[in-house]
Amino acid sequence: MLNYLQESYNGSQTNMLINSAYYCYTLKDTETGKFYSGSRGVEGSGMHDLLIKYFTSSTVIDFKEKLKKFPDLFEYRVEYFKTRSDAFAAEKIFHQKHQVGKNPEFLNSLTAGGSNCGAGSVLCKDNYGNTYRVTVEEFATGKHQHVSKGMMNIRTETGIKKIYTTDFDPNTQLTEFKDHVLALDTTTGKTFRIPKTTFESNPNFVGITKGKVSAYDTVNKCKILVSQNEFNNSNGRYVGNTFGVVPVIDRDTGEKKLVEKEKYDKNVYKHHNTGNVVVYSISERKVVAISKEEYETNSTNYANLATKVFYKVDGKFFKSKDLMNEYYKTTRGKTVLKVSQFEMSDRFTDIKTLTREEHENGKN
């Protein structure tokens, strides 16, 4: 890991001015190892005022409070320049070189002279909608609400728009990635989010995990994606990423976690699928895990994983001929039970038969 306190702004360690101080600085939090970079101009003094009167222009509130309360926990580097504009230009070069707004080692929310995401901090909001930033570590305490909580992206004719989830209408609006897939362009090696129709029609695109296995690296102690060949020939280095552990729910707290098989106490934990069933959601067009109560209450909305055929009438999908027949008798006064699924669409123009694969791929 690079020690950014050793990275120079190409300024001077000594200020040549008497009544002004124009300087760039890099701070390091000795507890977290995170850095912050900036520049500053002081009039009426030839000395910098960093951690004396000036505690950066950071908008990350817990970082700034820590600077004021515990300045001794920070190391810093200061370099002086002849003018304020020289200092700012040096700051901009340093920020662009190290991409401080995107670099998770930095707490800067922006790169001087540009704009980006603030990788070392998280944008939050309070109960009144006011926004502020905290460090990633502070956000992890669970005391803060992400600025996007309760919101979602939808796709419109003019582009992507953010709305509150409570305002989403699935009958008139599309989610941002509806009918889109994350694909790898085999000709360039780059990944893109593209329409499913483009993915299916262009052989140059493949799934980003095609030929890959999600594994646990027993040497580096981390999860990793490796090729099937690497996994098979790793001599035990790579194992399944849940090898030796069980996904559970803590009976007291409700927290989901992974525990070692040897520590799986059924009095303390229950398996994460206990009380759940894995089914195919007709409305979501995908396999989901739901509670048995939900399945029993809304069984017509879910199909068994073995279901191969669906019937469509009046825009409604039915997982079985019996259910479809009940609806057909009510609305048409006719029965369809004696007609085979293969002849259904030929005998009745208002009935459409789809395979599970066709339905899952969005066919209507």
N, C-alpha and C positions, 0 to 999 in steps of 0.2 A: 504494500500500500504506500502511495506517494505521501511524503510529509510536505504538505503545502506551505509550511512555515519556512521551508528551504527554498521555495520558488520566489524569484525576485521580480519586482515591478520595473527593474532597471532605473531605479531612483538612487538617492543618496542616503546613507545611514546618518549623515549629519546635515542639519538645516543651515543653509548659507544665508537665510533671511533673518532679520532681527525682530521685526514687528509683525510677521505673518508666518503661518505654518500651513503649507499645502502638502498633504500627505496621503499615501495609500497604506492600507493596513490589512493584515490577515490575523484573525483570531482563531485560537484552538481551544475547545472545551476539553480539558484534561480528563474529565470523567467519561464523556461519550466518544471522544475522538473526532467530533464534528468540527468543521471550519466555517468561518464567515469572512467574506472579503468585501472591502468598501474603500471609499476615499472621503476626504474631509478638508475643509478650509477653515482656518482660524485667523482672525484679525486681532492685532494688539498684543500678540505673544509669539515668540519664536519656538515655543514647545507645543507638541501635540497634547490634546486633552482626552485621549482615548482612555476609557475606564476611570476618568477623573470627573469630567463634566459631560463627556459624550459617551453614549452607550449604543452606538450604531443607529442606523435608520431602519433596522429590521422591524417587520410587522409580525414576527413570530413572538407572541406575548410571553410565553414561559421562558424563552431564551433571553429576552430582554430583561425580564425580572431577575433572572439568575445572574446576568451581567452586573446588575445594580447591587444585588444582595451579596453575591459571592465572587467579586472580581479576582480574588486570589486563585480561583479555580481555572483561570484562563491564561494561556501563554499568547504572545502576539509578536508580530514583526511590523515595523513601521519604516517606510522609506519616504523621503522628502523630495519635493519638486519646486521649480522656480515659480510656477503659476498654477492657479486652480485648474485651468484647462489642461495643462500638462498632466496633472494628477488624474483628472478624469479620463484622459486619453489612455494613460497607463493602466488604469482600472479596467477600461473597456477591453484592452488587449488581453489582460490577465483573465478576465471573465470569459472572453471568447475562446481563449486557449484551453481553459479548464472546464468550460461549459457549466459554470457554477449553478445556473438555474435548473439544470437537468441532472447535475452530479449529486448522487445521494450522500456524498461525503460533505457537502456544503448545506448550510441552512438558508442560503440566499433564496428568495422566492423569485427573483428575476436576475437576468444577465444584463449588465450595463450595456446600453445601446441596443437592446433587443428585448424580447418577451418570451417567456417559457413557463414551465410548470411548477417550479419550486420543489424539486425532488426531495429535499430534506425536510420539508414541512407539509402540513395538511391544511387546506382551507376549510374552515368550520363556520357554523352559524349558530347564533343564540336563539332563544324562543321568540325574539322580536324580529328575526330575519337579518340582524346585523352580522356581517362577516368578519372573521379574524383568522389569524394563522397560529398554529402550535407545532411544535416539533413532532416528528413521527412517534418518538418515544412517549410523549405526553398524550398524543391521540390514542395510543394503545392502552391507556389506562381506562378507557371507556367513559370518561367524564365529558366528552365533547361530541357534538353532532356534526357529521360531515355535511358540507354545504349542499350536496346533492341528495341527501336523505329524503325519501318521499317523492322523488322525482324520477322521470324516465325520459329517454329520447324517442321521438317518433320521426318517421320519414314522411316528408311533405313534398309537394311539387317544387317548392323553392329550396329544399334542402332539409337538414336535420334541425329539429326543434325540440326544446326541453319543456316538458309539461309535468304537472303533478300527477302521480299515479292514479289518484282518485278521479281525475278528469279524463282518463283514457277510455275511449269507446272502441272496443275491438271490432264493432260492426262498420265503423267509418274510418278508423285510423290504423296505420301500420307501425309496428315497432321498428326501431332503427335497423335491426338485422333480420327482419322477417324475410324469408326466402333468399337470404344471403349466406354464404359460407366462407370460412377462412381457408384460403388455398395457397399452395406453393406453385409458383411458375417454374417449371423444370428447365426452361430455357435461360432464365436469369438468376434463379436461386432466391428470388425475393417472394415475400408473402403478401397477399392482398385479401381484402374483404370484397367479394364479388357476388353478383347475382347467381343464384343456383342454376339458372338456365345457361349462363355463360360457362359455369363450371362443367356442366354436363355435356355441352356441345364442343368444348375445346379440350383436346387430349393433352395439351401442354400443362393443364392444371391438375394437380393431385392434392389430396388431403395433406395438411401439414404434418400429420403424424404417420403417414403411410410408410410402412416398413419399420416403424419405430416401436419400442417397448418402453413403457413407463416402469422404471426399475429403481431399486435402492442400492446405492454404491456403498458397500461395506467398508471400503478403504477410506473414502472421503466423508462418510457418514452423511450423505445427502441424497435426495431424489434426483433422478436424471433420466433423460430420454436417450436411449441407445438403439442401434440397429438390432434386428432380430439375430443376426449373425454374431454381433458382439455379445449379446445376452447369452446365447447358446454356448459360446466358447470363452466365457470369462472365468472358468474354473472356480466358480462360487463367489467371485467378486460382486457380480450383480445378481440380486434376487428380486422377487416381486416386491413392489413398494409397500405392501402391507404384510410382508413375510414376518411371521412370529408375533403379530399383533392382532387385536380384535377391535373393530369399531363398536363402541358402546355408548350408552347414555347413563350418566350418573343419576341414580335413583333419587338422591336428595336434592341436587342442584339443577338437574335437567340438562347439564352440559354434555355436549357430544365430544368424545375424545377417542384416541387410540391407546389401548393398554396392552402390555405384554400378556401373552396367553397364560403364563404362569400366575399373573396377578388378576386374572379374570374371575372375580368373585360375584356370583349371581345374586348374592344378597346385597351387594353394593352397586353393581352395574346390571343393566339389561342390554341385550344385543340391540344394535341400532334399528334392526328391522322387526323387533318384537312388536306384535300387534299391527304390523304393516303387511300389505300385499303389493306385489309388483304387477302392474297391469299396463295396458295400452290405453292412453287417453285419446278419445275420439276428437275432442275439441282442440287439444294441444298437438295432436298428431305425433306423439312420441311416447316412449315407455316412461312411466313414473312409478314412484313408491308412495302409496297412500295408506291411511289408516283403514282398518277393516270396517269401522263405523262409516267412513266416507263412502267406501265401496258399497256397503249394504244400503245406504241412503240414496245414492245416485248411481246405482249399478248400470243403468242404461247409458251412462256417459263413458263407461269403461268397458274394454274388451279383454278377454283372456289372451295371453300371449300366443296361444295356439290358433287364434282366429285368423283365417286367411282371406276372408271375403267380407266386404261391406256392401250394403244396399243403400242407394240414395233415392229419395222421393221428396219432392217439394223442397229441395234444399236441405233436407234432414238426412243424417246418416244413421243406419241401423246395423247393429253387429250380428243380427241373426234374422233368418227368414221369419221366425215366429213373431218377433217384435215388429218387423216390417209388415207382416200380414195383419196384425192387430190394427196398425195405423191405416193400412189400405182398406180394410173392411169398414173402419169408421168413416173414412173420407170418401170412399168409392162404392162401398157396399159390395165389394168383390173379395174373393179369397185367392191367394196365390200359392198356397201350400203345395198344390199338386204339380207345380211347374218347377223344373230343376233350375239350379242357379245358372247353368250354362245357357239356358234358353230364356231366362228372365228378361233380358234387355231386348230380345227379338220379339217376344210375345207382348210386352208392355212398353210402349214408347215413353212412358213417364217414369219408368224405373231404370236406374243405371246400376250396373254391377262393377265394383272396383276391387282389385286385389289389395291386400294390406300394404304392399310396397308402393302401389300407385297412390293410395291415400296418404301414406307417410311422406311421400315426395310432393304433396300439395295438389294432386290432381283433383279436379272437381267434376 
